[in-house]
């Protein structure tokens, strides 16, 4: 749990054995919330996630300094997603 930070890229096994990839957006006491590539959110036990080695801020640094890919490839892994502020009720 110590290595998992908000913004860390992770993968975990979803229903039916499908590997799901996403970014940690929240750490709780017993779960982490992962925002996936298909715009869904999952609450997952930290013991079930595997770090991919990437972090959102690492990618942002490349974009800000101009080191991002410029070959026209716009795959889904190259998107920077802004998460909306949750409604407080």
ABEGO torsion letter per residue (X at the ends): XAABBBGBBBBBBBBGGBBBBBBBABBBAABBBBBBAAGBBBBBBAAABBBAGBBAAAAAAAAAAGABBAAGBBBAAABBBBBBBBBBX
